[in-house]
Amino acid sequence: MTDIEFNSFSCSEHSLKYLDQCIASGNTGGNGIFGKKCERYLRDGLYINSKVLLTTSCTHSLEMSSVLMNFKQDDEVIVPSYTFVSTALAFVMHGAKPVFADVREDTLNIDETKISSLITKNTRAIVVVHYAGVACEMDEILKIANKHDLVVIEDNAHGLFGKYKNKPLGAIGHLSTLSFHETKNISCGEGGALIVNDLSYYERSMIVREKGTNRQKFLQGEIDKYSWVDKGSSYVMSDVLAAILYGQLIDSYEIQKKRAEIWRYYFESLSSWADSLGVKLPFVPKHCEQAYHMFYLLLPAERDRARFIEHMNKNNIKVTTHYVPLHQSVMGREIITDNAFELSVTDNIASRVVRLPLYYSLSNDQIEKIVTCVQVFK
C-alpha cells in the first residue's frame, strides 16, 4: 500500500516553463528578471506600501533584520519559545539574547498579555510568529511596542496570504519575513523574503543583502563601481529559484483554494470525533483570515499522541509532531532566562500537537482515507 506522505512539493507547469526560460537566458544569478517579477507580485498584491526583497531563506531574512537592528552587548529580543529555531537563532547570531515568551492556549501564538512582564531596559524588539498562519494579536502587541519604543518583527513563515483585521500578515510589523521552504504553501524548495514596512531600514537592507556592498546603487547607475561599506552576507535569491517561485505565485489562487478545501473538510469531518475524545482542533479568531498553512490536533495527553501517531503510521499515513520548545533545547538552556521554566502552556501543548498532511497534490481518495483513519482512533 502506498504511503501518504506528510508533505509533497508540487512543481506546476508555470514553474517548469519559467525555469526553462531562466536557464535558456543564461542569467541565473540574483536580482534577475524572475526575482524582480516575484518582488513586484508580492508588493502589488499584498505589500503595497512596503519594499520586498527576495532572500535565500526565511532564516536569512530574519538575520537581515537582526543586522539592521545593530545589537549591542546585553540587548534582548522577546520571542515565543514555541517556534522554529531560526526565530531566535538569527538574533543570537548577531549578539542579542532571546527572552522566551509563553503562548496562548487557543491560537498557540505568543501570549500578548505576558509580553510586558518580560520587558527590561535591555529589550530592543518583539518577534511574533503567526502560528499555522493565524495572526497574533497585533493591535495589543504594537501598543506595547510603541509604549516602550520597541521594534516589532513578524516571523511570517506560516502566514503568506493570511490577514489580521483585513491587513495582510507581514505588513504590520516594522520588518517582516516570509518563507518559501518546500513545506510552505508557496515554495521554491528553499527561499524567503524580507518585507520592509518601516522604510527607514530599506536602503541599508539592500546593502546587507548584497554582502555589505553598495552593489544595488551600481546596478541602478548611481555609482561607477561598488565596494564593501557595511555588514552583510550573500542573501540574494538565485533567479533559478525565483523562476520556480514565480510559477507558484502565479498559481497561488488555485493552491490556496485547494488547501482551504482540505482544511475545511478536515475541520468539518473531525469536529464530532474531536469533541467525543477531548481533542482540540485549530482555532481561528473571527477577526483573522488564516493562511491555511497547517491542520493540527491537540491530543489530550502525550501518551495519546504517541498512540495516535503509531495508529496512523500503521495505516501508512505520515503525521508528525512540531517544535521542541526553544527553552527545552540544548542551546536554549545555555541562554536560559529566569522566566523560562514558567512557560506552562508551551510545555503542555508541545507534548500534544500532531499535524495532518496538508498539501496541494493530495487526492480526494487520500484525504478521505486520512479522515476515516483519524475517526476510528479511540
DOTOR-291245 format. One record per residue (C-alpha): residue in three letters; residue number from 0; y, x, z. Coordinates in Angstrom, 2 decimals. Example, Ala and Ser with C-alpha at 12.3 -4.5 7.8 and 13.67 -1.06 7.14 Angstrom:
2
+--------+-----+---------+---------+---------+
| residu | num |      py |      px |      pz |
+--------+-----+---------+---------+---------+
|    ALA |   0 |   -4.50 |   12.30 |    7.80 |
|    SER |   1 |   -1.06 |   13.67 |    7.14 |
+--------+-----+---------+---------+---------+
END
This chain:
378
+--------+-----+---------+---------+---------+
| residu | num |      py |      px |      pz |
+--------+-----+---------+---------+---------+
|    MET |   0 |    0.00 |    0.00 |    0.00 |
|    THR |   1 |    3.43 |    1.36 |   -0.99 |
|    ASP |   2 |    5.76 |    2.22 |    1.85 |
|    ILE |   3 |    9.13 |    0.54 |    2.20 |
|    GLU |   4 |   11.44 |    3.47 |    2.87 |
|    PHE |   5 |   14.26 |    3.24 |    5.38 |
|    ASN |   6 |   16.76 |    4.32 |    2.72 |
|    SER |   7 |   16.74 |    4.94 |   -1.01 |
|    PHE |   8 |   19.58 |    6.16 |   -3.23 |
|    SER |   9 |   20.15 |    4.19 |   -6.44 |
|    CYS |  10 |   21.87 |    6.03 |   -9.28 |
|    SER |  11 |   23.41 |    3.47 |  -11.65 |
|    GLU |  12 |   23.78 |    3.68 |  -15.43 |
|    HIS |  13 |   27.50 |    4.18 |  -14.92 |
|    SER |  14 |   26.88 |    7.20 |  -12.70 |
|    LEU |  15 |   24.44 |    8.72 |  -15.17 |
|    LYS |  16 |   26.86 |    8.16 |  -18.06 |
|    TYR |  17 |   29.78 |    9.76 |  -16.24 |
|    LEU |  18 |   27.59 |   12.64 |  -15.07 |
|    ASP |  19 |   26.63 |   13.36 |  -18.67 |
|    GLN |  20 |   30.31 |   13.22 |  -19.68 |
|    CYS |  21 |   31.29 |   15.62 |  -16.91 |
|    ILE |  22 |   28.62 |   18.18 |  -17.79 |
|    ALA |  23 |   29.40 |   17.89 |  -21.51 |
|    SER |  24 |   33.07 |   18.55 |  -20.82 |
|    GLY |  25 |   32.29 |   21.90 |  -19.21 |
|    ASN |  26 |   34.77 |   21.12 |  -16.41 |
|    THR |  27 |   32.64 |   20.71 |  -13.32 |
|    GLY |  28 |   34.82 |   22.20 |  -10.58 |
|    GLY |  29 |   37.01 |   20.35 |   -8.12 |
|    ASN |  30 |   40.20 |   18.41 |   -8.86 |
|    GLY |  31 |   38.74 |   17.31 |  -12.19 |
|    ILE |  32 |   39.02 |   14.14 |  -14.24 |
|    PHE |  33 |   36.45 |   12.17 |  -12.22 |
|    GLY |  34 |   37.76 |   13.36 |   -8.88 |
|    LYS |  35 |   41.17 |   12.03 |   -9.82 |
|    LYS |  36 |   39.64 |    8.76 |  -11.04 |
|    CYS |  37 |   37.87 |    8.29 |   -7.69 |
|    GLU |  38 |   41.02 |    9.04 |   -5.71 |
|    ARG |  39 |   43.02 |    6.62 |   -7.86 |
|    TYR |  40 |   40.36 |    3.90 |   -7.48 |
|    LEU |  41 |   40.38 |    4.18 |   -3.69 |
|    ARG |  42 |   44.16 |    4.42 |   -3.48 |
|    ASP |  43 |   44.90 |    1.49 |   -5.81 |
|    GLY |  44 |   42.18 |   -0.72 |   -4.37 |
|    LEU |  45 |   42.41 |   -0.06 |   -0.63 |
|    TYR |  46 |   44.80 |    2.68 |    0.48 |
|    ILE |  47 |   47.95 |    1.69 |   -1.40 |
|    ASN |  48 |   50.42 |    3.31 |    0.97 |
|    SER |  49 |   48.25 |    6.37 |    1.62 |
|    LYS |  50 |   47.09 |    9.57 |   -0.03 |
|    VAL |  51 |   43.40 |   10.04 |   -0.83 |
|    LEU |  52 |   41.78 |   13.48 |   -1.03 |
|    LEU |  53 |   38.11 |   13.75 |   -2.03 |
|    THR |  54 |   36.16 |   16.28 |    0.02 |
|    THR |  55 |   32.72 |   17.81 |    0.21 |
|    SER |  56 |   31.69 |   15.63 |    3.18 |
|    CYS |  57 |   32.98 |   13.35 |    5.90 |
|    THR |  58 |   32.35 |   16.23 |    8.30 |
|    HIS |  59 |   34.73 |   18.40 |    6.30 |
|    SER |  60 |   37.31 |   15.60 |    6.21 |
|    LEU |  61 |   37.15 |   15.50 |   10.00 |
|    GLU |  62 |   37.50 |   19.29 |   10.07 |
|    MET |  63 |   40.59 |   19.00 |    7.89 |
|    SER |  64 |   42.01 |   16.50 |   10.39 |
|    SER |  65 |   41.29 |   19.00 |   13.13 |
|    VAL |  66 |   43.06 |   21.84 |   11.31 |
|    LEU |  67 |   46.07 |   19.58 |   10.72 |
|    MET |  68 |   46.29 |   18.93 |   14.47 |
|    ASN |  69 |   46.96 |   22.62 |   15.31 |
|    PHE |  70 |   44.97 |   22.50 |   18.55 |
|    LYS |  71 |   45.78 |   24.88 |   21.36 |
|    GLN |  72 |   43.66 |   26.01 |   24.31 |
|    ASP |  73 |   42.70 |   23.12 |   26.65 |
|    ASP |  74 |   43.67 |   20.41 |   24.14 |
|    GLU |  75 |   41.41 |   17.35 |   24.39 |
|    VAL |  76 |   40.24 |   14.68 |   21.96 |
|    ILE |  77 |   38.73 |   11.38 |   23.11 |
|    VAL |  78 |   35.63 |   10.45 |   21.10 |
|    PRO |  79 |   32.82 |    7.93 |   21.62 |
|    SER |  80 |   29.63 |    9.55 |   22.82 |
|    TYR |  81 |   27.59 |    7.16 |   20.69 |
|    THR |  82 |   28.27 |    8.68 |   17.28 |
|    PHE |  83 |   27.08 |   11.37 |   14.90 |
|    VAL |  84 |   27.65 |   14.96 |   15.95 |
|    SER |  85 |   30.38 |   15.52 |   13.33 |
|    THR |  86 |   32.78 |   13.24 |   15.17 |
|    ALA |  87 |   33.01 |   15.81 |   17.97 |
|    LEU |  88 |   31.87 |   18.99 |   16.23 |
|    ALA |  89 |   34.79 |   19.00 |   13.79 |
|    PHE |  90 |   37.23 |   19.26 |   16.69 |
|    VAL |  91 |   35.17 |   21.71 |   18.75 |
|    MET |  92 |   35.10 |   24.00 |   15.69 |
|    HIS |  93 |   38.88 |   24.24 |   15.82 |
|    GLY |  94 |   39.45 |   24.67 |   19.53 |
|    ALA |  95 |   39.62 |   21.19 |   21.03 |
|    LYS |  96 |   37.48 |   19.81 |   23.83 |
|    PRO |  97 |   35.86 |   16.40 |   23.31 |
|    VAL |  98 |   36.10 |   13.87 |   26.12 |
|    PHE |  99 |   33.29 |   11.38 |   25.75 |
|    ALA | 100 |   34.04 |    7.65 |   25.99 |
|    ASP | 101 |   31.69 |    4.75 |   26.58 |
|    VAL | 102 |   31.18 |    1.94 |   24.06 |
|    ARG | 103 |   31.35 |   -1.83 |   24.16 |
|    GLU | 104 |   28.19 |   -3.87 |   24.67 |
|    ASP | 105 |   28.95 |   -6.24 |   21.79 |
|    THR | 106 |   30.02 |   -4.12 |   18.80 |
|    LEU | 107 |   28.84 |   -0.71 |   20.10 |
|    ASN | 108 |   32.32 |    0.61 |   19.27 |
|    ILE | 109 |   34.46 |    2.74 |   21.59 |
|    ASP | 110 |   35.49 |    0.63 |   24.59 |
|    GLU | 111 |   39.25 |    0.38 |   24.32 |
|    THR | 112 |   39.50 |   -0.68 |   27.98 |
|    LYS | 113 |   38.07 |    2.70 |   29.06 |
|    ILE | 114 |   40.37 |    4.93 |   26.99 |
|    SER | 115 |   43.45 |    5.02 |   29.23 |
|    SER | 116 |   41.48 |    6.37 |   32.19 |
|    LEU | 117 |   40.38 |    9.35 |   30.07 |
|    ILE | 118 |   43.87 |   10.42 |   29.00 |
|    THR | 119 |   45.27 |   13.57 |   30.62 |
|    LYS | 120 |   48.23 |   15.84 |   29.95 |
|    ASN | 121 |   45.98 |   17.72 |   27.52 |
|    THR | 122 |   44.94 |   14.73 |   25.39 |
|    ARG | 123 |   46.07 |   15.03 |   21.76 |
|    ALA | 124 |   44.09 |   12.44 |   19.84 |
|    ILE | 125 |   41.78 |    9.43 |   19.95 |
|    VAL | 126 |   38.95 |    9.36 |   17.41 |
|    VAL | 127 |   37.43 |    5.96 |   16.69 |
|    VAL | 128 |   34.18 |    5.22 |   14.86 |
|    HIS | 129 |   33.77 |    1.81 |   13.23 |
|    TYR | 130 |   30.10 |    1.49 |   14.10 |
|    ALA | 131 |   27.98 |   -0.25 |   11.44 |
|    GLY | 132 |   31.20 |   -0.92 |    9.52 |
|    VAL | 133 |   32.62 |   -3.29 |   12.16 |
|    ALA | 134 |   36.16 |   -2.46 |   13.27 |
|    CYS | 135 |   37.16 |   -1.11 |   16.67 |
|    GLU | 136 |   39.93 |   -2.99 |   18.47 |
|    MET | 137 |   42.65 |   -1.11 |   16.67 |
|    ASP | 138 |   45.70 |   -3.00 |   17.94 |
|    GLU | 139 |   44.95 |   -2.07 |   21.54 |
|    ILE | 140 |   43.97 |    1.49 |   20.61 |
|    LEU | 141 |   47.20 |    2.02 |   18.67 |
|    LYS | 142 |   49.18 |    0.58 |   21.59 |
|    ILE | 143 |   47.58 |    3.12 |   23.95 |
|    ALA | 144 |   48.13 |    5.94 |   21.46 |
|    ASN | 145 |   51.79 |    5.07 |   20.96 |
|    LYS | 146 |   52.38 |    4.91 |   24.71 |
|    HIS | 147 |   51.02 |    8.44 |   25.16 |
|    ASP | 148 |   52.19 |    9.90 |   21.82 |
|    LEU | 149 |   48.64 |   10.49 |   20.57 |
|    VAL | 150 |   47.25 |   10.75 |   17.05 |
|    VAL | 151 |   44.59 |    8.18 |   16.04 |
|    ILE | 152 |   41.88 |    9.38 |   13.66 |
|    GLU | 153 |   39.44 |    6.90 |   12.13 |
|    ASP | 154 |   35.94 |    8.22 |   11.50 |
|    ASN | 155 |   35.26 |    5.55 |    8.89 |
|    ALA | 156 |   31.92 |    6.90 |    7.70 |
|    HIS | 157 |   30.36 |    3.43 |    8.03 |
|    GLY | 158 |   33.32 |    1.27 |    7.15 |
|    LEU | 159 |   34.34 |    1.53 |    3.50 |
|    PHE | 160 |   35.39 |   -1.99 |    2.36 |
|    GLY | 161 |   35.43 |   -3.30 |    5.93 |
|    LYS | 162 |   38.62 |   -4.82 |    7.35 |
|    TYR | 163 |   40.39 |   -5.36 |   10.68 |
|    LYS | 164 |   42.72 |   -8.37 |   10.65 |
|    ASN | 165 |   42.84 |   -8.15 |    6.85 |
|    LYS | 166 |   43.72 |   -4.44 |    6.86 |
|    PRO | 167 |   41.22 |   -2.02 |    5.26 |
|    LEU | 168 |   39.35 |    0.22 |    7.67 |
|    GLY | 169 |   40.63 |    3.71 |    7.04 |
|    ALA | 170 |   44.21 |    2.53 |    6.51 |
|    ILE | 171 |   45.06 |    2.10 |   10.18 |
|    GLY | 172 |   45.00 |    5.49 |   11.93 |
|    HIS | 173 |   47.28 |    8.43 |   11.21 |
|    LEU | 174 |   44.33 |   10.09 |    9.46 |
|    SER | 175 |   41.00 |    8.63 |    8.37 |
|    THR | 176 |   37.77 |    9.86 |    6.85 |
|    LEU | 177 |   35.11 |    8.41 |    4.54 |
|    SER | 178 |   31.51 |    9.40 |    3.88 |
|    PHE | 179 |   29.64 |    9.30 |    0.58 |
|    HIS | 180 |   26.40 |   10.69 |    2.01 |
|    GLU | 181 |   23.17 |    9.40 |    0.50 |
|    THR | 182 |   22.71 |    6.94 |    3.39 |
|    LYS | 183 |   26.07 |    5.25 |    2.82 |
|    ASN | 184 |   26.83 |    2.12 |    0.78 |
|    ILE | 185 |   28.66 |    4.14 |   -1.89 |
|    SER | 186 |   27.17 |    7.60 |   -2.37 |
|    CYS | 187 |   27.07 |   10.74 |   -4.46 |
|    GLY | 188 |   24.47 |   12.48 |   -2.28 |
|    GLU | 189 |   26.97 |   14.46 |   -0.22 |
|    GLY | 190 |   30.71 |   13.83 |   -0.18 |
|    GLY | 191 |   33.65 |   12.44 |    1.68 |
|    ALA | 192 |   37.37 |   11.75 |    1.60 |
|    LEU | 193 |   40.38 |   12.27 |    3.80 |
|    ILE | 194 |   42.81 |    9.36 |    3.90 |
|    VAL | 195 |   46.31 |   10.48 |    4.88 |
|    ASN | 196 |   48.20 |    7.47 |    6.24 |
|    ASP | 197 |   50.87 |    9.46 |    8.03 |
|    LEU | 198 |   52.39 |   11.19 |    5.01 |
|    SER | 199 |   53.91 |   13.95 |    7.14 |
|    TYR | 200 |   50.42 |   15.51 |    7.04 |
|    TYR | 201 |   49.99 |   15.25 |    3.26 |
|    GLU | 202 |   51.49 |   18.46 |    1.88 |
|    ARG | 203 |   49.62 |   20.62 |    4.38 |
|    SER | 204 |   46.38 |   18.67 |    3.85 |
|    MET | 205 |   46.38 |   19.76 |    0.19 |
|    ILE | 206 |   46.72 |   23.38 |    1.30 |
|    VAL | 207 |   43.94 |   23.05 |    3.88 |
|    ARG | 208 |   41.64 |   21.51 |    1.25 |
|    GLU | 209 |   42.30 |   24.41 |   -1.17 |
|    LYS | 210 |   41.13 |   27.26 |    1.08 |
|    GLY | 211 |   44.53 |   27.59 |    2.72 |
|    THR | 212 |   46.28 |   28.28 |   -0.58 |
|    ASN | 213 |   49.15 |   26.56 |   -2.37 |
|    ARG | 214 |   46.99 |   26.16 |   -5.49 |
|    GLN | 215 |   47.95 |   22.50 |   -5.84 |
|    LYS | 216 |   51.59 |   23.46 |   -6.44 |
|    PHE | 217 |   50.38 |   25.94 |   -9.05 |
|    LEU | 218 |   48.33 |   23.25 |  -10.81 |
|    GLN | 219 |   51.38 |   20.99 |  -10.81 |
|    GLY | 220 |   53.51 |   23.72 |  -12.38 |
|    GLU | 221 |   55.76 |   24.12 |   -9.35 |
|    ILE | 222 |   54.96 |   27.85 |   -8.90 |
|    ASP | 223 |   53.74 |   30.52 |  -11.34 |
|    LYS | 224 |   50.90 |   31.79 |   -9.10 |
|    TYR | 225 |   49.29 |   30.74 |   -5.86 |
|    SER | 226 |   48.33 |   32.63 |   -2.71 |
|    TRP | 227 |   47.00 |   32.32 |    0.82 |
|    VAL | 228 |   49.54 |   30.53 |    3.04 |
|    ASP | 229 |   47.62 |   28.73 |    5.83 |
|    LYS | 230 |   44.27 |   27.89 |    7.38 |
|    GLY | 231 |   41.74 |   26.03 |    5.27 |
|    SER | 232 |   38.38 |   26.12 |    3.56 |
|    SER | 233 |   36.60 |   25.07 |    0.37 |
|    TYR | 234 |   36.79 |   21.33 |    0.91 |
|    VAL | 235 |   37.27 |   20.08 |   -2.69 |
|    MET | 236 |   34.51 |   17.88 |   -4.14 |
|    SER | 237 |   32.89 |   19.12 |   -7.36 |
|    ASP | 238 |   33.59 |   16.92 |  -10.39 |
|    VAL | 239 |   29.81 |   16.66 |  -10.90 |
|    LEU | 240 |   29.54 |   14.73 |   -7.64 |
|    ALA | 241 |   32.77 |   12.88 |   -8.36 |
|    ALA | 242 |   31.31 |   11.61 |  -11.64 |
|    ILE | 243 |   28.33 |   10.14 |   -9.78 |
|    LEU | 244 |   30.67 |    8.71 |   -7.16 |
|    TYR | 245 |   32.96 |    7.12 |   -9.74 |
|    GLY | 246 |   29.99 |    5.26 |  -11.22 |
|    GLN | 247 |   29.13 |    3.97 |   -7.75 |
|    LEU | 248 |   32.71 |    2.86 |   -7.15 |
|    ILE | 249 |   32.77 |    1.02 |  -10.49 |
|    ASP | 250 |   29.59 |   -0.79 |   -9.35 |
|    SER | 251 |   30.79 |   -1.30 |   -5.76 |
|    TYR | 252 |   31.27 |   -5.06 |   -6.07 |
|    GLU | 253 |   27.61 |   -5.57 |   -7.03 |
|    ILE | 254 |   26.42 |   -3.06 |   -4.43 |
|    GLN | 255 |   28.37 |   -4.74 |   -1.64 |
|    LYS | 256 |   27.30 |   -8.20 |   -2.79 |
|    LYS | 257 |   23.61 |   -7.25 |   -2.62 |
|    ARG | 258 |   23.98 |   -5.56 |    0.76 |
|    ALA | 259 |   25.78 |   -8.63 |    2.15 |
|    GLU | 260 |   22.99 |  -10.89 |    0.90 |
|    ILE | 261 |   20.33 |   -8.76 |    2.58 |
|    TRP | 262 |   22.31 |   -8.55 |    5.83 |
|    ARG | 263 |   22.85 |  -12.32 |    5.97 |
|    TYR | 264 |   19.23 |  -13.03 |    5.16 |
|    TYR | 265 |   18.11 |  -10.78 |    8.00 |
|    PHE | 266 |   20.55 |  -12.42 |   10.40 |
|    GLU | 267 |   19.65 |  -16.00 |    9.47 |
|    SER | 268 |   15.91 |  -15.36 |    9.35 |
|    LEU | 269 |   15.69 |  -13.39 |   12.58 |
|    SER | 270 |   18.08 |  -15.27 |   14.88 |
|    SER | 271 |   15.48 |  -17.62 |   16.38 |
|    TRP | 272 |   12.94 |  -14.81 |   16.75 |
|    ALA | 273 |   15.53 |  -12.64 |   18.45 |
|    ASP | 274 |   16.58 |  -15.39 |   20.86 |
|    SER | 275 |   12.99 |  -16.01 |   21.86 |
|    LEU | 276 |   12.39 |  -12.36 |   22.77 |
|    GLY | 277 |   15.79 |  -11.38 |   24.16 |
|    VAL | 278 |   16.55 |   -9.18 |   21.17 |
|    LYS | 279 |   20.22 |   -8.74 |   20.30 |
|    LEU | 280 |   21.41 |   -8.89 |   16.69 |
|    PRO | 281 |   24.65 |   -7.32 |   15.39 |
|    PHE | 282 |   27.92 |   -8.92 |   16.48 |
|    VAL | 283 |   30.94 |   -9.20 |   14.17 |
|    PRO | 284 |   34.20 |  -10.49 |   15.74 |
|    LYS | 285 |   35.96 |  -13.24 |   13.77 |
|    HIS | 286 |   38.97 |  -11.02 |   13.03 |
|    CYS | 287 |   36.75 |   -8.37 |   11.42 |
|    GLU | 288 |   35.22 |   -8.22 |    7.96 |
|    GLN | 289 |   32.25 |   -5.89 |    8.15 |
|    ALA | 290 |   31.20 |   -3.36 |    5.53 |
|    TYR | 291 |   27.51 |   -4.39 |    5.52 |
|    HIS | 292 |   26.50 |   -0.83 |    6.21 |
|    MET | 293 |   23.73 |   -1.41 |    8.73 |
|    PHE | 294 |   21.48 |   -4.03 |   10.27 |
|    TYR | 295 |   20.22 |   -3.11 |   13.71 |
|    LEU | 296 |   18.24 |   -4.72 |   16.51 |
|    LEU | 297 |   18.70 |   -4.10 |   20.21 |
|    LEU | 298 |   15.26 |   -4.46 |   21.76 |
|    PRO | 299 |   15.08 |   -5.47 |   25.45 |
|    ALA | 300 |   13.89 |   -2.03 |   26.61 |
|    GLU | 301 |   12.98 |    1.41 |   25.28 |
|    ARG | 302 |    9.27 |    0.68 |   25.58 |
|    ASP | 303 |    9.73 |   -2.43 |   23.42 |
|    ARG | 304 |   11.49 |   -0.35 |   20.79 |
|    ALA | 305 |    8.62 |    2.12 |   20.74 |
|    ARG | 306 |    6.12 |   -0.72 |   20.26 |
|    PHE | 307 |    8.30 |   -2.25 |   17.54 |
|    ILE | 308 |    8.56 |    0.99 |   15.57 |
|    GLU | 309 |    4.80 |    1.51 |   15.84 |
|    HIS | 310 |    4.22 |   -2.07 |   14.63 |
|    MET | 311 |    6.50 |   -1.65 |   11.61 |
|    ASN | 312 |    5.02 |    1.75 |   10.72 |
|    LYS | 313 |    1.52 |    0.28 |   10.77 |
|    ASN | 314 |    2.77 |   -2.16 |    8.15 |
|    ASN | 315 |    4.20 |    0.67 |    6.03 |
|    ILE | 316 |    7.83 |   -0.22 |    6.76 |
|    LYS | 317 |   10.05 |    2.65 |    7.80 |
|    VAL | 318 |   12.53 |    1.79 |   10.54 |
|    THR | 319 |   14.47 |    4.24 |   12.64 |
|    THR | 320 |   16.46 |    4.71 |   15.83 |
|    HIS | 321 |   20.02 |    6.02 |   15.80 |
|    TYR | 322 |   22.16 |    8.57 |   17.64 |
|    VAL | 323 |   21.21 |   10.66 |   20.62 |
|    PRO | 324 |   24.44 |   10.23 |   22.65 |
|    LEU | 325 |   26.55 |   13.37 |   22.45 |
|    HIS | 326 |   26.82 |   13.72 |   26.23 |
|    GLN | 327 |   22.99 |   13.88 |   26.37 |
|    SER | 328 |   22.74 |   16.62 |   23.72 |
|    VAL | 329 |   22.28 |   20.32 |   24.44 |
|    MET | 330 |   25.74 |   21.18 |   23.12 |
|    GLY | 331 |   27.29 |   18.13 |   24.74 |
|    ARG | 332 |   26.05 |   19.21 |   28.16 |
|    GLU | 333 |   27.71 |   22.61 |   27.69 |
|    ILE | 334 |   31.10 |   20.96 |   27.29 |
|    ILE | 335 |   30.42 |   18.01 |   29.57 |
|    THR | 336 |   33.25 |   16.25 |   31.35 |
|    ASP | 337 |   33.20 |   14.66 |   34.79 |
|    ASN | 338 |   33.02 |   11.17 |   33.31 |
|    ALA | 339 |   30.07 |   11.93 |   31.06 |
|    PHE | 340 |   27.41 |   10.58 |   33.41 |
|    GLU | 341 |   29.25 |    7.27 |   33.73 |
|    LEU | 342 |   28.56 |    6.20 |   30.16 |
|    SER | 343 |   26.17 |    3.48 |   31.22 |
|    VAL | 344 |   26.49 |    1.26 |   28.14 |
|    THR | 345 |   25.96 |    4.19 |   25.79 |
|    ASP | 346 |   22.87 |    5.32 |   27.72 |
|    ASN | 347 |   21.47 |    1.82 |   27.67 |
|    ILE | 348 |   21.99 |    0.84 |   24.05 |
|    ALA | 349 |   20.99 |    4.23 |   22.65 |
|    SER | 350 |   17.50 |    3.76 |   24.07 |
|    ARG | 351 |   17.11 |    0.31 |   22.49 |
|    VAL | 352 |   18.64 |    0.47 |   18.98 |
|    VAL | 353 |   16.41 |    0.28 |   15.93 |
|    ARG | 354 |   17.63 |   -0.07 |   12.34 |
|    LEU | 355 |   16.03 |   -2.01 |    9.47 |
|    PRO | 356 |   16.04 |   -0.89 |    5.81 |
|    LEU | 357 |   19.22 |   -1.98 |    4.01 |
|    TYR | 358 |   19.94 |   -0.68 |    0.51 |
|    TYR | 359 |   20.70 |   -1.88 |   -2.99 |
|    SER | 360 |   17.27 |   -1.34 |   -4.57 |
|    LEU | 361 |   15.32 |   -3.39 |   -2.01 |
|    SER | 362 |   13.43 |   -6.11 |   -3.89 |
|    ASN | 363 |   13.18 |   -9.71 |   -2.72 |
|    ASP | 364 |    9.48 |   -9.20 |   -2.01 |
|    GLN | 365 |   10.24 |   -6.16 |    0.12 |
|    ILE | 366 |   12.96 |   -7.98 |    2.05 |
|    GLU | 367 |   10.63 |  -10.89 |    2.69 |
|    LYS | 368 |    7.90 |   -8.54 |    3.87 |
|    ILE | 369 |   10.29 |   -6.86 |    6.30 |
|    VAL | 370 |   11.39 |  -10.19 |    7.76 |
|    THR | 371 |    7.83 |  -11.51 |    8.05 |
|    CYS | 372 |    6.69 |   -8.33 |    9.73 |
|    VAL | 373 |    9.53 |   -8.47 |   12.27 |
|    GLN | 374 |    8.86 |  -12.13 |   13.02 |
|    VAL | 375 |    5.24 |  -11.54 |   14.05 |
|    PHE | 376 |    6.22 |   -8.88 |   16.58 |
|    LYS | 377 |    5.97 |  -10.19 |   20.16 |
+--------+-----+---------+---------+---------+
END
